[in-house]
Amino acid sequence: MCARFTLYTEARLIAERFQLAALPSLTPRYNISPSQQLPVIGAKAGGHGRGLAMFRWGFIPHWAQDDKGMRPVNARAENIAGSAMFGDSFRDRPCIVPADGFYEWRTENRKKLPVHFRLKDRSLFGFAGIWDVWKGPNGTVFTCAILTTEPNELTATVHNRMPVILSREDEGAWLDAALKDLAKLVPMLRSYPAADMEAVPANPAMNKPTVEGPQCLATPI
C-alpha cells in the first residue's frame, strides 16, 4: 500500500517536470498522510495543457450517501477496471500525484521502523491516481486515491504492495481520459524497476502524521 509520502522538491521543478502551465504554490512536505490535502495533476478541460489542484487523500465516490464510511487512500490496480467503487474514475478521471519518495515500515523487535523509498537519482516521479467529486451537505469535496500493484524486489523486502509509479513515457497517455482502451492502460500499472530505486531508513518520529519537516528523513542517532 501507500499511506505516506514526500514531496519536498521546489515548486518550480515540479512545474517543469510535469509541464504545468502555471507555477503551483506548494510548501515542501515530508509526511503527507491520509485525509490531508495533496497536489493532484490532471489534464485541463478540452485537453489544453495540465493543471494542479489540491484534493483530499481518501476516496469518496460521487454516488456515496455520506462521507462517514470507508475512505480508501489506495486502489488495487489488478481489478480496478471492474471495481464498483473505482471503475468509473479509472476510465474517466485519471490523475497523477507528484512525489519524490514514499514510506513503508518494517518491524524489528516489535518496533515499526519507517523506510523511505525513492529513485536513485532523487528525481521526481508520478503516482498513478484517480479522483472523484462528491457533493456533500457542506459543499463539494474533491478526493483521490493512489493505485497500488505487486511489489518489486526492493519494496517486497518490506511490504507486499507498492504504489504504481508511472514511467515518464506513460504519463501523457494515462492522463488522456479519452483513452478507453484497457489493453493499453492496464500495462502501465506495473511495478517500477527495483534497479532504479533505493531504500533508506527514516526517522521513527514520522510515524505520527503530525510530525512534519526534514527531520522525517533524518536517520535517528
C-alpha positions in Angstrom: 0.0 0.0 0.0 1.0 3.6 0.1 -0.1 5.7 3.1 2.6 8.3 3.5 4.9 10.0 1.0 7.1 13.0 0.4 7.0 16.0 -1.9 9.7 18.4 -0.9 11.0 19.4 -4.3 10.6 23.1 -5.1 7.5 24.2 -7.0 9.5 25.4 -10.0 10.9 22.0 -10.6 7.6 20.3 -10.2 6.1 22.7 -12.8 8.9 21.9 -15.2 8.8 18.2 -14.7 5.1 17.8 -15.2 4.6 20.5 -17.8 2.3 22.7 -15.8 1.1 25.9 -17.3 1.3 27.8 -14.0 3.7 27.7 -11.1 1.9 25.9 -8.2 2.0 27.3 -4.7 3.3 24.4 -2.7 5.1 24.0 0.7 7.7 21.3 0.9 6.1 18.2 2.6 7.9 15.3 4.3 5.0 13.4 5.7 1.9 13.6 3.5 -0.8 11.5 5.2 -4.3 10.2 4.6 -7.2 12.7 4.9 -4.8 15.6 4.2 -4.8 17.8 1.1 -2.3 16.7 -1.6 -1.4 18.0 -5.0 -3.1 16.3 -8.0 -2.2 16.8 -11.6 -4.7 16.3 -14.4 -5.5 17.3 -18.0 -7.4 20.5 -18.3 -10.9 20.5 -19.9 -10.6 20.4 -23.7 -7.1 19.0 -23.5 -5.5 22.4 -23.2 -2.5 21.6 -21.0 -2.2 20.3 -17.5 -3.3 21.8 -14.2 -2.6 21.2 -10.5 -5.2 21.3 -7.7 -5.4 20.2 -4.1 -7.6 17.2 -3.3 -8.3 15.3 -0.1 -6.5 12.0 0.1 -9.2 9.4 0.8 -11.6 8.4 -2.0 -15.3 9.2 -1.8 -17.2 8.1 -4.9 -19.7 10.6 -6.3 -22.6 8.3 -5.6 -21.9 7.9 -1.8 -24.7 8.8 0.5 -22.4 10.3 3.0 -18.7 10.6 3.8 -18.7 8.6 7.0 -17.8 5.3 5.5 -14.5 3.9 4.3 -12.3 6.4 2.5 -9.7 4.3 0.8 -6.4 6.0 0.1 -5.3 3.2 -2.3 -7.0 1.2 -5.1 -5.7 -2.1 -6.3 -4.6 -1.9 -10.0 -5.2 -5.5 -10.7 -9.0 -5.3 -10.5 -9.7 -1.6 -10.8 -11.4 -1.7 -14.2 -14.2 -3.8 -12.9 -14.4 -2.2 -9.5 -17.8 -0.8 -8.5 -16.1 1.9 -6.4 -13.2 2.9 -8.6 -14.1 1.8 -12.1 -15.7 5.0 -13.3 -12.9 7.1 -12.1 -10.3 4.7 -13.6 -11.9 5.3 -17.0 -12.9 8.9 -16.8 -10.9 10.7 -14.0 -7.3 9.7 -14.0 -4.7 11.9 -12.4 -1.0 12.0 -11.4 0.1 12.5 -7.8 3.6 14.0 -7.9 6.1 12.7 -5.3 9.8 12.3 -4.6 9.6 9.3 -2.2 7.2 7.2 -0.2 7.3 5.3 3.2 6.8 1.8 4.2 7.5 0.1 7.5 9.5 -2.9 8.7 9.1 -4.4 12.1 12.1 -5.0 14.3 11.9 -6.0 17.9 8.2 -5.1 17.8 9.1 -1.6 16.7 7.7 -0.1 13.4 10.7 1.4 11.6 10.0 3.6 8.6 11.8 3.2 5.3 11.9 5.9 2.6 11.8 4.6 -0.9 13.0 6.9 -3.7 14.6 6.9 -7.1 18.4 6.6 -7.1 18.8 9.9 -9.0 16.5 11.6 -6.5 14.2 12.8 -9.3 10.5 13.5 -9.2 8.0 10.9 -10.3 4.3 10.5 -10.5 2.0 8.0 -8.9 -1.0 6.8 -11.0 -4.1 8.2 -9.3 -7.8 8.5 -9.7 -10.2 11.2 -8.4 -13.9 11.9 -7.9 -16.1 14.7 -6.8 -18.7 14.3 -4.0 -21.4 16.8 -3.4 -22.0 16.8 0.3 -24.2 18.9 2.6 -21.3 21.3 3.3 -20.2 21.7 -0.3 -18.3 19.9 -3.0 -15.4 17.7 -2.0 -12.7 16.5 -4.4 -11.0 13.3 -3.3 -8.4 10.9 -4.8 -6.7 7.6 -4.3 -3.3 6.2 -5.4 -3.2 3.0 -7.3 -1.1 0.1 -6.0 0.4 -3.0 -7.6 2.7 -6.0 -6.8 6.0 -5.0 -5.2 9.3 -5.1 -7.0 12.3 -6.9 -5.5 13.3 -3.9 -3.3 9.9 -3.0 -1.9 9.0 -6.6 -1.3 11.6 -6.7 1.4 9.3 -4.5 3.5 5.7 -4.8 2.1 3.6 -6.9 -0.2 2.3 -3.9 -2.2 3.8 -0.8 -3.7 2.3 2.4 -5.3 2.1 2.5 -9.1 4.9 4.8 -10.3 4.2 5.7 -13.9 7.0 5.7 -16.4 7.6 9.2 -17.8 6.7 7.9 -21.2 3.2 6.7 -20.0 2.2 9.8 -18.1 0.6 11.6 -21.1 -1.5 8.5 -22.1 -2.5 7.9 -18.5 -4.0 11.4 -18.2 -5.9 11.1 -21.5 -9.3 10.3 -20.2 -10.5 9.8 -23.8 -8.3 6.7 -24.0 -10.7 3.9 -23.2 -8.5 1.0 -24.4 -7.9 -1.0 -21.3 -5.4 -3.1 -23.1 -3.2 0.0 -23.3 -4.0 1.3 -19.8 -3.5 -1.8 -17.7 0.1 -2.5 -18.7 1.1 1.0 -17.4 0.2 -0.2 -13.9 3.2 -2.4 -13.3 5.8 -2.3 -10.5 8.6 0.1 -11.0 12.1 -1.3 -11.8 13.9 -2.1 -8.5 17.2 -1.3 -10.1 16.2 2.4 -10.4 15.2 2.7 -6.7 16.8 2.8 -3.3 15.6 2.5 0.3 17.0 4.4 3.3 16.0 4.4 6.9 13.7 7.3 8.0 13.1 8.8 11.4 10.6 6.8 13.5 9.3 10.1 14.8 7.4 10.5 11.5 5.2 7.5 12.4 3.0 10.3 13.8 1.2 12.1 11.0 1.5 15.4 12.8 5.3 15.3 12.6 6.5 17.3 9.5 9.7 18.7 8.2 13.1 17.5 7.0 13.7 15.6 10.3 11.3 12.9 9.0 14.1 11.8 6.7 17.0 12.1 9.2 18.3 8.8 10.4 18.0 8.9 14.2 21.2 8.6 16.2 
